[in-house]
Amino acid sequence: MIDDAYLARKLAEGKEAGCFPSAAAAIGVKDRVLAKAFIGEAPLPGGSPVDEHTKYDMASLSKIIGPTMIALRALDDGSLRLEETLCDFFPDVPADKQGITVRMLMTHTAGFAPSFRLDHCLTDPGDTVSCILQHPLFAEPGSSPNYSCMGYILFGKMLEKRFGKPLDQLARERVFFPLGLKETTYCPADADRCAATEVDPLTGKPIIGVVHDENARFLGGVSGNAGVFMPLCDGIRFASMLSKMGNGFLSRKLMEEAITCATPGQEEHRGLGFHLAGTPDSFFSTEVPSRCFGHTGFTGTSLLVEPESGLWVLLLSNRVYPTRETTALFPFRRHLHAEVWKMFTASVSF
């Protein structure tokens, strides 16, 4: 039975197996929460017990919470088009990148390098766009999905250029406020309510309330690839909206396009911003339907949504504390998804 006791047992198993020092998780169907559980303390072990207001560094899950949602709303109202190119946003785009479109960036088929350290290349964050544009491509644009934080950093800059506001302000106005995500933010002021991430190898001190991703940190905590801090209470609202295919926040037609595979037959299945199930190595597990969509974050966060039934599974954790070398979460998460799907389908028909 999927209930609080079941999920609490799973989190206890995960903590015992070394998957994470703390976590907050929930399972639901559309508006209905089937299970909710917490384990560990924040900001550090020995601190206050984790609860639904404890903020977790969402890492790359920020990509769908922030820039993807901003972009989808803009696509809905016509202020952004999928076939617009980099040249519609920036001057002096190198020839090999002039054909890169919004669609390619959102589906990770633009060909940008997966990641490189901006702070190793620049001293001024204001030079980020030119740095990424001048960096050699990793693959031919449009040829294959290659997950790229650099592409999404550039995408965030494109949204700022189009709407004339910083990305965090756009997210507040166009995503967080309309969805009632009252505690979700970039650059949280209440570090004591945030779960610690990795111990900084340079200082020996834990990173608390400061974005873990080095590039997002170089950019002041606000970036297209990372930077959002979210508690479980807000994550539930976000997951519920997606499970109801936009629920008026986004049009159903656009949501259907966003979760349609744009990379069939490839090693990764990608929609507009979303990671899609259906490949052997995906975080979802091979036991769930290929129509599932969602995303992960390097720090130990993830969201799975099954759109036909409305089932969703949300896991927030700080698996990188004290070190990012901890990888036990990955098989644990796939097992959790498979088990939840099996239990859910055995108890309902849809």
N, C-alpha and C positions, 0 to 999 in steps of 0.2 A: 504493500500500500504506500502510495506517495503522500507522505504527510511530514510534519515537522520532525517527528521522531526518526523517520527514515533518513531525512536529509542530515540531521544532526549526527547520526551514526556514520554517514558517508564522510562528513567533514572530519569527524574524529579519526576515521581510518586514514584519511588523507594527511592529517597532521602527524599521526603516528608513523606514517610511511615517509615522512620528510618532504611532502609535497609543498608545504607552506607553513609558516608559523602562525598565520591568522587568515581567516576567510569569512566572507558573508555570502550567502547563496540563497536563491529562491527558484522555485519551479511553479509555473502557472499555466493557465489556459485563458488567453485573452485577458479579461479583467479579473479573473478569479485566481487568487494565489492558493496553490495546493500545498506548498511547503515553504518554510522559511527557517533558516538556521544560521548560527554564528559560532565561531570558535576563535580562541586566542585573545590577545590584548593589543591595544594600540595607544600611543604610537609605537611602543616597543613592548616586547614580552615583559610582564610585570606591571604594565600600565593598566588603564581602564579596560573592562571587557568590551570587545567589539559589539556594536549594535547596528541598527539600520541607518544610523547617521554617521557612522565611521566612513570617512572618505578614502577611496583607493585611487592611486595613480592608474588611470585607464590605459596608459601607453598607446599602442596603435588602435585600440578600440576607440580612441579619440577621433580617428579618421572618419568613422561613420556617425559619431555623435555630433561632431562639429562640422567640418567642411562638406562631408557628403550630404548631411541634412540641409545645410545652407544652399548647396548646389541644387538639390532635388526640388526645394521650394522655388528656387529661381527658374528652374526648368519648367515647373508647373505654371508659373505666371508669365513666362516668356522673356524674362530678363537675362536669360542665359540659354545658349543653344549647344547641343552636343557636338555639332560639326564646326564650331568656332575653333580657330587655331591659335597657337601662341602669338602669332603676328597680330591678332586682334586685341592683344593685351599689352605686348611689350615691343619696343623698337629694337632694331638690330638683332633679330633672332638669327642665329647661324643657319646656313643653308640646310644642314642635315636635320634640323629640328623645325623647320618652317611648316611642315605638314602635320605636326603633332596636334591632335585635337583634344577637346574636353573629354570626349568619349574615351580616347586612348588613355588619358590620365586616370580617369575614374575606373577603368577596367585593368589598369596596370599593364597596358600593352604599348606604352609610349616609348619604351626602350631605355629609360633612364637607369643609371646604376642603382642597385638595391640601396646602398648607403655609403657615405664617406663622411669623414669628420670635417664639418665646416670650420671649426675652430683651429684645425690644422692647416687650413687654406687661407683663412681670413682673419683680420683683426676687427673689422667693422661689419656688424650684422647687416648693415644697409647694402652691402655688396652681394648678398645671398643670391638674388635672382641672376645677376651676371655670372656668378661663380657656377651655378648649376647649369646655366645655358652654355657655358664654355667648356664644361666637363665632357669628356668623350662619352658617347652613348654606349650602353651595355649590349644593346640588341637593335636590330632594324625596327623602326616604329611600325606598329601594327602586325608584327610577325608572330609574336607569342606573348603569353603573360609572364612577366618577370616582376614580382612584387617589389615596389620601390617606395621607400620613405622619401627619397629625394624628389620623385615625381609629385608626391602629395604635399611636400613643403612648397614646391613651385605652384601647385594648384591652390594652396591657401593664399599665396601672394597674388594669384590671378583674381581670386574672389575679392581680396582687399582692393585691388586695382579697379575692378568693375564697380564696386559699391562705395568706394571712397571712405571705408572705415576699417579699423583694425579687426582682425579675425575674432578676437574675444568679444568685441562689441557686437559684431554680426551674429555670433553664436548666442549671446544673451538676448538680443532683440528678435532673432528669427527662429530660434530653437528652444533655448532654455525657458524663457518667459512664456511663450505660447503653450509649451507642454507642461508647465507647472513644475519644472525642475528647479526648485527653490534653493537647493544646496549645491548644485553642480556648478563648477567654475574652473577657470584657468587661474593659476597663481593664488591658491587659497591663502586667506589671511589667518585661518585657525589651524596652524600646523599641529596643535595638540589633538585635533580630531582626525588626523590623517595617519594611516598606517605607514610605518617606515618602509623604505625600499632598501636598495643595496648599501652596504657600508662603503663609503667612498674610499677607494684604495689610496688616494693622495693624502687624505686627512685622517683616515681611520675612524671617521665619524659617520653615523647613519644619515642617509638622506631622508628628511622628513618634511613633507609639505612643499618640496621643490621637485620639479619634474625629473624623472630618472633619465630620460633620453638625453644624451649629450648635445645633440643638435638643437632640440627644443630648448634646452637650458641655455645654449649659446644665444638663442633668439629671444631670451627674456621670459621663457616659459610659455610663450604663445606661438604655436606652429601648426602647420597643416598635418604633420605626421603624429603629433603627441601633445600632451599638455593638459588634458581634461582630468579633473578630479571629481569623482562621483560617489555618492553613498548608495547603499542598496535601495533605500526608499525611492530615490529618483530613478535608479536603474529599472525598478519594477514598472514605473510609469512609461519609461522609454520602451521597454520590451513589450508591454501591453499594446502600445500604439503600433509597433511594427507587426505584432501578431494579428492585429485587426486591419492589416494592409493599409496603413496610413491614417485611418479613422478620422478623416477630414483634415488632418494636418497636412497630409499628402494625398493626392488623388490616387484612387485605386489603379487607374490606368498606368500612371507613372510607376507606382510600386511594382506592378506586374512586369514592367519593362526593366526596372532596377534589379529584380531578382531572376531575370531570364539570363541563362548562360550566354555570355558573349565570346566564350573561348571553348566551344565544344571540341572534344577530341584532344585537348591539351592536358598537360600534367596538372594544371590548376584550373579550376572552374571559377570564373569571375563574372560578377554582375557590375552594376554601377555602384562602385564603392564596396559592395558586399562580397565576401568570400562565400562560395556556394559548395555544398556537399557533392558527393558523387565521384570523388577520386580516392585512391587507396590511402594516401598519406595525409588526408585532411584531418583537422582537429575534431571534426564532428563524430567520427567513427564510421565504419562501413555498414553498420547495422541500421542507421537512420536513413530515411528517404533522401534521394538526391535533390529533392526540391527544398531541403532545409537551407537556410541562409543565416549569416551572422558575421562574426569577426572575433579575433583574439587580440590581446595586448601582451607584450613581452614581459610585463611585470607579473602576469598570472591572472589576467582577466579574460573573460570570454562570454559571448552571447550566442545561443542557438535558438532559431525560430523555425517552427514547422508551419507553413502558412495555411495548409488545408484544415488542420484541426485547431490551429491557434496555440499549440503547445510552445512554451519557451522555457529555456534553462539558462539562468544567469549565475555566473560564478565570479566573484571578486576576491582576489587574494594578493598577497605580497610574496610570491614564491621566490623573488630575487633577494629577499633578506635572509641571511646576511650577504649572500653571494649569488650572482647570476648563473653559476655553474649548476645550481639545483635544477634537475630535469625530471624528477619523479612525477611532477604534475601532469606531464603530457599523456602518458598511458592512463593515469587516474582519470583524467577528464574524458578521454574516449570511452573508457569503461563506464563512467557515470552516464554519459549520453546514451550509450547502448542499453544500459539497464533501465534507465528512465523510460526510454521509448518502448522497450519490451513490456514493462509494467503498465504503461499508459495504454497501449494498444490492446492489452489483455483485459482491460477494465472498461473500455468504451468502444463505441462504434461511431464512425463519422463518414 
